[in-house]
Amino acid sequence: MPELPEVEALTAFLRANAVGRVVTRVDLAAVQAIKTFDPPLSALGGLELTGVARLGKFLDLDVSGLHLVVHLARAGWLHWRTGLPTAPPKPGRGPLALRVHLAPNDSDPPAPGFDLTEQGTRKGLAVYVVRSPAEVPGVARLGPDALEVDRDTFVALLAGRSGRLKGALTDQTLLAGIGNAYSDEILHAARLSPFKMADKLTDEEALRLYDAVRATLTEALERQVGQQAATMKGEKRSGLQVHARTGLPCPVCGDTVREVSFADTSLQYCPTCQTGGKPLADRRMSKLLR
């Protein structure tokens, strides 16, 4: 899932490559992706793309006062194209959800623009055309940005939250921008169990977690910004310490990275670094082993 560093890097990429261009046409290939009807997608045609911002894990494209807001969900991505086909795409079962055609500059190849795609059968990519980003329900509910929240606010937010740390870090209404992958990385860097209760942290643990949020996201952002859109996913994977590394040695201590599986997701952690050497209960795996 694209999270704060990747969405921020895509924002920077679009600022450099798309801002100042006129949107000539927008093609919808997956009807389920569009979540609004007024203004229509066609209203964007002929308007200049004047700005791009990140709101949590949302991309906000300002098109002369109208906003094309995108949430890439779990398997969505943005692909920059230097030669988009002129024929409208046929709606179907392929990964293409939306295609945005942009006017070329004098030095450009013809037909630049970008595709929004989503792999897999579970579709969650969402596109909104609104007059204000606050009209998007997910944006309206966002908590403070994970890279902008100050230390005291961060500590207070966790102290008022019941539930496990993993869930607290990924709750966008509490803290915006962190998803499954970077929450695993942050907890590993902070040497904290994903199952530890958020409101039971000591002062030292809360400050350690805050520093881990800042360091993990900042380091990931430094790796991502300046990358081409096509290389960002690989760059993200190359920097991970525990997420998606089940069965591999922890790069810090050498212990085996373990996994806890849920209905539709999983988390990874290092027992030595995070849980005092004790494996966390994985009820799903226990049932499979009976």
ABEGO torsion letter per residue (X at the ends): XBBAAAAAAAAAAAAAAABGBBBABBBBABAAABABAOBBAAAABGBBBABBBBBEABBBBBBGGBBBBBBAEAABBBBBBABBBABBBBBBABABABBBBBBBBAABBBGBEBBBBBBEABBABBBBBBABAAABAAAAABBBBAAABBAAAAAAAAAABBEBAAAAAABAAABBGBBAAAAAAAAAAAGBBAABBAAABBAAAAAAAAAAAAAAAAAAAAAABGBBAAAAAAAAAAABAABGABGBBBAAAGBBBBBBBBAABBBBBBAAAAAGGBBBBBAAAAAAAX
